Amino acid sequence: MGKKVKNLLGFVAWVTGVIVSLAVGFAMTGGSLTIPWLDAVGAGVVTVVAGWIVVLTTILSAVLALMKQ
């Protein structure tokens, strides 16, 4: 495979990962994606906090990766 194709596929995989991470994080913060045994313990607070951690770290890593380029 050529270097350009390899770079393009790597970029597409990276963007896909960022989109999926944000989708999961926002679903957790919105309450539509839960972890059953964690919701029983903390009444959903743990899932919401984990969702915000996913969202914030994903945005931070994306910004840092774009600044590196």
Phi and psi in degrees as GROMACS dihedral restraints (atoms count N, CA, C in turn):
[ dihedral_restraints ]
;  ai    aj    ak    al  type     phi  dphi    fc
    3     4     5     6     1   -71.8    20    10
    4     5     6     7     1   160.0    20    10
    6     7     8     9     1   -63.7    20    10
    7     8     9    10     1   -36.7    20    10
    9    10    11    12     1   -66.1    20    10
   10    11    12    13     1   -41.1    20    10
   12    13    14    15     1   -66.6    20    10
   13    14    15    16     1   -41.3    20    10
   15    16    17    18     1   -62.9    20    10
   16    17    18    19     1   -42.8    20    10
   18    19    20    21     1   -64.7    20    10
   19    20    21    22     1   -40.6    20    10
   21    22    23    24     1   -63.2    20    10
   22    23    24    25     1   -45.2    20    10
   24    25    26    27     1   -64.6    20    10
   25    26    27    28     1   -37.8    20    10
   27    28    29    30     1   -63.9    20    10
   28    29    30    31     1   -40.7    20    10
   30    31    32    33     1   -66.2    20    10
   31    32    33    34     1   -42.9    20    10
   33    34    35    36     1   -62.6    20    10
   34    35    36    37     1   -41.3    20    10
   36    37    38    39     1   -64.7    20    10
   37    38    39    40     1   -39.8    20    10
   39    40    41    42     1   -64.7    20    10
   40    41    42    43     1   -46.8    20    10
   42    43    44    45     1   -62.4    20    10
   43    44    45    46     1   -40.8    20    10
   45    46    47    48     1   -61.2    20    10
   46    47    48    49     1   -42.2    20    10
   48    49    50    51     1   -62.6    20    10
   49    50    51    52     1   -40.9    20    10
   51    52    53    54     1   -64.8    20    10
   52    53    54    55     1   -44.2    20    10
   54    55    56    57     1   -63.5    20    10
   55    56    57    58     1   -44.5    20    10
   57    58    59    60     1   -64.9    20    10
   58    59    60    61     1   -42.6    20    10
   60    61    62    63     1   -61.0    20    10
   61    62    63    64     1   -44.0    20    10
   63    64    65    66     1   -65.7    20    10
   64    65    66    67     1   -39.2    20    10
   66    67    68    69     1   -62.7    20    10
   67    68    69    70     1   -44.1    20    10
   69    70    71    72     1   -66.5    20    10
   70    71    72    73     1   -44.9    20    10
   72    73    74    75     1   -60.8    20    10
   73    74    75    76     1   -46.1    20    10
   75    76    77    78     1   -69.5    20    10
   76    77    78    79     1   -31.4    20    10
   78    79    80    81     1   -66.8    20    10
   79    80    81    82     1   -37.4    20    10
   81    82    83    84     1   -68.5    20    10
   82    83    84    85     1   -40.9    20    10
   84    85    86    87     1   -69.9    20    10
   85    86    87    88     1   -31.6    20    10
   87    88    89    90     1   -81.1    20    10
   88    89    90    91     1   -13.4    20    10
   90    91    92    93     1    92.4    20    10
   91    92    93    94     1    -0.6    20    10
   93    94    95    96     1   -84.2    20    10
   94    95    96    97     1   -14.1    20    10
   96    97    98    99     1  -122.8    20    10
   97    98    99   100     1   117.4    20    10
   99   100   101   102     1  -127.2    20    10
  100   101   102   103     1   164.2    20    10
  102   103   104   105     1  -114.0    20    10
  103   104   105   106     1   107.3    20    10
  105   106   107   108     1   -51.4    20    10
  106   107   108   109     1   -48.2    20    10
  108   109   110   111     1   -74.1    20    10
  109   110   111   112     1   -21.2    20    10
  111   112   113   114     1   -81.0    20    10
  112   113   114   115     1   -34.1    20    10
  114   115   116   117     1   -66.2    20    10
  115   116   117   118     1   -32.7    20    10
  117   118   119   120     1   -68.5    20    10
  118   119   120   121     1   -32.5    20    10
  120   121   122   123     1   -78.0    20    10
  121   122   123   124     1   -50.8    20    10
  123   124   125   126     1  -112.4    20    10
  124   125   126   127     1    16.4    20    10
  126   127   128   129     1    56.1    20    10
  127   128   129   130     1    35.2    20    10
  129   130   131   132     1    88.3    20    10
  130   131   132   133     1   -11.5    20    10
  132   133   134   135     1   -65.5    20    10
  133   134   135   136     1   -40.2    20    10
  135   136   137   138     1   -61.8    20    10
  136   137   138   139     1   -42.0    20    10
  138   139   140   141     1   -66.1    20    10
  139   140   141   142     1   -40.8    20    10
  141   142   143   144     1   -65.4    20    10
  142   143   144   145     1   -44.2    20    10
  144   145   146   147     1   -63.5    20    10
  145   146   147   148     1   -44.2    20    10
  147   148   149   150     1   -61.7    20    10
  148   149   150   151     1   -38.0    20    10
  150   151   152   153     1   -62.5    20    10
  151   152   153   154     1   -43.3    20    10
  153   154   155   156     1   -67.2    20    10
  154   155   156   157     1   -35.0    20    10
  156   157   158   159     1   -63.2    20    10
  157   158   159   160     1   -42.7    20    10
  159   160   161   162     1   -61.9    20    10
  160   161   162   163     1   -46.4    20    10
  162   163   164   165     1   -62.9    20    10
  163   164   165   166     1   -49.9    20    10
  165   166   167   168     1   -65.4    20    10
  166   167   168   169     1   -43.2    20    10
  168   169   170   171     1   -70.2    20    10
  169   170   171   172     1   -31.2    20    10
  171   172   173   174     1   -67.2    20    10
  172   173   174   175     1   -45.6    20    10
  174   175   176   177     1   -63.4    20    10
  175   176   177   178     1   -44.0    20    10
  177   178   179   180     1   -61.2    20    10
  178   179   180   181     1   -45.0    20    10
  180   181   182   183     1   -67.4    20    10
  181   182   183   184     1   -35.6    20    10
  183   184   185   186     1   -66.5    20    10
  184   185   186   187     1   -42.5    20    10
  186   187   188   189     1   -64.3    20    10
  187   188   189   190     1   -44.3    20    10
  189   190   191   192     1   -64.2    20    10
  190   191   192   193     1   -39.1    20    10
  192   193   194   195     1   -66.3    20    10
  193   194   195   196     1   -39.2    20    10
  195   196   197   198     1   -70.5    20    10
  196   197   198   199     1   -33.4    20    10
  198   199   200   201     1   -69.9    20    10
  199   200   201   202     1   -30.6    20    10
  201   202   203   204     1   -67.2    20    10
  202   203   204   205     1   -31.8    20    10
